[in-house]
Amino acid sequence: RYTTGRMLLTIEPWPNNPVLVGFSMGGGIGVAWSSGIGGEGHSGTTDSMVLAVLSVGVRLSIPLTRRSRLLIATNVGVTLPEIRVRFDGEDVAAYGRPLFDILLGIEWGFGTLSPQQ
């Protein structure tokens, strides 16, 4: 299992366009934990670790109404250190390099989000 929290700085180089394109970079922390069940001469272990998360991304924000926008974003990043899963002393899986996520959401503002026409 894995959870992360990140802070991203986003730059929108063309803020007066109706459709906003943004570029982001940032980081945060992640926590990974697992619990194994042993059998047939193997023992199960429980482990957890705290990681650094670094990422960059791109976002697209499309106006729906004067106060709402459709948000589509994607980020790619890495965890430091890489998460490794071992079985019987051998690495059998790795996680966090690369780390990839997609976001689909609605932005809503108390003021006007769309540029005046």
N, C-alpha and C positions, 0 to 999 in steps of 0.2 A: 504494500500500500504506500501511497505517496501523496503528499499535499505540498503546495507551495504558495507563497505570497510574494508578489513582485510590485515594485513601483517603477513606472515607465515614464520617461520624459518624451512627450510627443511634439514634433515640430510640423506645423501645417504651412508649407511655403507659399501657398496660394489661398489666403484666408477669405478672399472676396468671391471666389468661385462658388456657385450653388452646390456642386459636388466637391467635397473636401477630400484631399489626399493627405495623409499624414505618415510620417516616419518616426519610429520610436526606438528607444534603447533604454535599458535599465537593468535592474537586478533585484535580488531579494534572497530569502532563505527558503529552504525546503526541508521537509522531514520525511524520511522513509523508514518504514518498519515492516517486519515480517515475523511470522511464527511458523516453524516447520514441524512436521510430525514424522517421527522416525519409525522404522520398522525393519525387520530382518537384518539385525546387526548394525543398524544406523540409529543415531540419536537425533532427535529433533531439537532445534535451538530457536531462540527468539533473539532478534537483533534490531537495533534502530540506529539511525545516524542523522545528523544535521548537516545540510549541504548549502553551499552558495549556488545561486542560480543567476546566470547572465543571459540576456536575450536582446534581440533586435526584432523589429517588426514593421509592418506596413498596415495602414487602415484606410478604409474608404467609408465616407459618411454621406449618405444620399438623403435629401430633404423629402419628408412625407407631408408635413404640415408646417406652419410657421413656428411651431414649438417642438416638433419632433423630427428625428432623423433616423434612418436605418443605418446601423453600424455593422460593417464587415471588417474583421481584422484577423491577421495571422502573425504569429511570432515564432521564431526559431531561436534556440538557445542551447546552453550546455549546463550540466551540473558539475560542481567541483567539490569533492572528487566524484568520479563516475561510480555509479551504484553497480556492484557485482553480486551475482547470486552464485553460491558454491554448493556443490553436492559431492560428498566424498572427497573433499579437498580439491576438486576441479571446478574451474569457472564454467558455468553452464548457461549463464545469461548476463546481459549488461543492460543498464537503463540510464537514460539521461544524456546520451551523446549520439545524435542530437535529440533535443527536446522540442516538440512541435505542437502547437495548439492553434485552433481556429475559433473565432468568436463571432457570433451573430447576435445582435442586440438592438435595442431601441434607446436612443438618446432622447431625453426629454428635458426641457428647460423652462424655468419660470419666466424668462424673457423670450425674445425672438431668437431662434437659432439660425434661421435662414437669412442670408444677406438680403437687404432691401433691393427690390428691382426698380 
